Amino acid sequence: MIRVLIVDVESQARACLRTELEAVKDITVVGEVADTSQAADAVSKH
């Protein structure tokens, strides 16, 4: 299982990417954030 955290400032881009990734059997999207500081916090939680 591949776990993915999506990081992009554009919410529309995050939503599109999540949709595409969730369609892949072995990928789990664990979250979405808008910037690198949020990403660092999210990574430490997962």
Steps between C-alpha positions, in 0.01 A plus 500: 500500500630843403394787725492848344476849645396754237665842531392779265394860552210458256202323654367405156830332412494308829145383435580384147812319611313332788235376258762352269703340780200352680415311182828308528465177698826512699498871590344655808477878527561582866440872469519827314673822602568835337859575602825353627449594865168315500670212321764467772227481765297250299799275434581484871142383567512223238 
